[in-house]
Amino acid sequence: MTQTTVRHFPLYIGGEFVDTDERAYGMSVRAVLNPDGANATSLFRLLREGTEEELHAHPHILCSVALSTPEQGQAALRAAAEAAARLRSVPFTDRLACIGDLYEGFLEHREELARLMRMEGCPRLLAEAQLNAVLHLVRPESLELARSLLRQEIITPHHTIVLQRQPDGVVCIDPPANIPLYGLIASLVLLAGNSVVIRVPRSCASSLAHALHNIIIPVLEAHEAPPGTVNVLCADFDVTMRQWLDSPLVNTIYYFGSSDRGLALERECVERGKRAILELSGNDGLLVWHDADLEHATAALIESFYASGQACIGPKYAVVHPAIADQLLTRLREAASALRPGDPEDSDTVLSPVLRATAFRRCLDEALRAGATKVCGGTQINLHGEPDPQGLFIEPTVLRINGFDFAETIPAVREECFFPLLSVVVPEDGPDLLDRCIAFLNGNKFGLRNSLWAESQEVIERFTTAVTNGGVLKVNDSHMAHAPYTPGLGGTGRSGGSHGEAAYPFLRASRLQAVAIATTRIHPWEAVIGMN
């Protein structure tokens, strides 16, 4: 028998590991980067007709994950419902201590998680940034903030008033297929006393399965969490989501994905009396004022090309003051042209293979025909940076678009571009320019993040009070980087749904309850009628 070189991850239902005969396999990005190589060719043959032992021995296979049946999906929901009832009696301090131990677990497994993320196709630098974001949310000071937000106590002359959050119950989590590790952020719903059912994506299973089995589950078991507190499945999206929507045991669905699918899901949840927490598409704007630090503003705009634009929280378009537009575009051209593709495992590239090259070409051609100006980029290239119509990469592309009226008509500005394309909108100058810039930002139907580069305190104050679009605003800072105490999740409009906002998962999956405990004896008649 061939010695396996990768791990196998069973299901986890009701506190028990459950295996099945069907498998999904986590594959290395090298199967795509070198599609004509012997290893890639043999892999596709093995996926059709090979044994499990042969697949495990293949260098492009990272792990195998047991596939769950609909019956096992129902069993996971029953286990979660039983656990939710028991979790209500678990003291908050115990839940806090349990989640707090995740911090050390992530530190211990950080190197291996980063390796798996790189092998899944996430560039080295971005893998580290994602792990930093996860660590920020479970570090001690973040959990102290969670404590203060989940329960507050107010003393009055006659009462102790308690404002506390009660859990929704069973929360089902469908993580993003392109960054599955972010599904762990949603597991913070455990802080509020919820139980969880999480679906590991079949298409990108390795890093999330590793974190669940080597960090989350061991910490829960060490703290003797009720069986069923977390349940892990791996199944088709459509089958699982239909089961979650139809089940009376499910209280909340936490979904990461496209706006169209997420907003349709929200409507179905409302019809069934369920809560939908949505992390959807993004079309973030970045405003650069005339007094901005252009070096740092340029670096923030280059974040548009991290992961080749296939990250929802990257800036997608910029609004640039006309007085400095030419200078900034010159800097952008130089910085964007310097970015080169590379193997995510052994280089510091920020570019990754582009999944929607046809959509990119259609979007670019439409903008150019309408009158946009190409500043740089636009060519499909291979791993070595050479022009190649079959290449998996696309040169970082910058467009100049003059005027707000024109920009409103261009899909490259007003729709999410999930590829390496940054539109720079240069409005006409005038005394009301700042107001027009803010109106343009607020007119964006998406709303994850917006950011500003400016030195004027008056401009900063106006931006942070008047820009209502977006769950997070950043000022003179990286657009994508996580800032302490901020949630990093949540948005408005087509980014977060009807009830979208900056999203602390433990708040979104809980409900505010007010408790009044009388501390003095007052006759009820006097309490209603006699007191002012």
Steps between C-alpha positions, in 0.01 A plus 500: 500500500626847413578711804269801513669838522190706579232501763148370476227695677176325598174675578434619854141461619373515856849478645588188299725452197306338219657363183338418165602322183478811282786752489580853394866580443681823576735572210812712464493805275792346314250272327378818329828689470661204322205340322713331235743342745516127562377538858192696391422253223525204735283678758207544264522134408510395865199718583303302243620149571770491771487352849499710815852383583626611158332838533643557848847428369470753219704821553209726396258357760499685833226312688184299467172586669206268559188601308180512701159366402171689547425267791824602669411863433175447692689326780732801528201735530343285773829490689537878468146558627563283806828680564335843464259414780787394726721796410248742653607376843875530432632814677624772271840494671539135398413575139744791503780281638434237234517747210801665666695173472459513122761776494777266615372233266525728199850606603608137533364404157569825322792374291311194377186701425703752302660217303164346417356836397794557266453156351131582448611799292510786750821704456739485795455862610120479485492174694688671781260796487196271527649316795571833669133595459384173657746540787386858567142385555587244770779684679430594866417868445249412225328252728484763773316722255263211427432466873403867526274483195322178595401606852474841666376581851361840601421599859212744560349613833234229486622240250787302362456512124665224299534530124598158373513314172313171470615245238307429184550124550625288208721697261594337168815638335585485132853646466646671193625251244796722403612571860344213702708574811287813547219265598678472835425867569132417494562238771515795742123452517592242767571789737131585508405142589407373154580158360645466150474284192771591247536375143855446375506592128577200283706714262741641760499285809855481634564807718150516650486127573845516661399792723172339605655162584826621654391821676123548540394146587789425743436828688126425528567149624759621750237735644239221500264698278164326450513246216365664188634846586683491166414257220705465182357388166627487144231488232365674193390859558153471347404186692630636831346846464158357410517280808589796721219712358240227542601383850307642797812438710703773324474851642767688303693451176838674473585519131809621314467538124356693208248779545241349268500164674523655847212743454283219364594295807403792725152510349455128558623529858250777575217289357597219737555715807877454499776757528747540215846643571654590168860564394459572130673669208693823539566808288707710737588861426813694599501882499835679453489872587742764367709508821538120528826316560529372142761236578281330756179560307654327198602204715143476633358508147737223392311279748240489222727244332559278803381150407454648149197695621322184617455622857172672588664745745753646258445847349324467165485864390655831603374856496800731460513877541571650155791710635710189566345248257787502249764457772311214661436321170871518416580338835228239448629410154850439634386304806243286316739421215758376751269227631583160353343154538673216674454174684318586827705242687844640432464865401374828643254560218160646581350386170309176470342315206190678367187289493294735281725606213209517255303728731808720541543540124131579453504760780819666374388512137165650596667775705748584222226515236304738722796740524712392797879530464727205573794611715673161515449124489227301332707211360453134588835353613647171617682409820820657365333834424505445123200587277299182454134477383469182708684643801345470844597853607401851388717808519377747766284741303424868576233707324448877510138615490426872485194637677236357731227501236711282272611277789138426592453329163807274518455148649874495579424772757150415621518119506737269688808417292630167624822525300805733493330818372509835682291791371624849593221759482620860457212745560479862387624750760268743674409644841262211573746227400519330839121480522485350151770247588312392811174476306675279244633269772160482666338424164689173474246216531766285667646588838780304667770763558583852390823682575652848482846646458516866614681721749225757558318432827194668357495257207556203731217609728267550206589161351455303822164660584343531153602173333222263601583231245706211633551300817854632554666834420879533490695829508868531402541125543521179303162434344516125559697461824316413819488773765478404870149483648332544162298200380648479150171353378162637401371750251199685366291470185592213270795419725301426813132478415203683648638495854867534411743682728847462647476143619628360824382139452406455866269805477350415161403152622339618822214722611492779754305431818440752776462385861383724788564372854342716769738579785247685716146404596252719312133414475413421137223767511754760595742373237245549222293792622688684771854535370616757248 
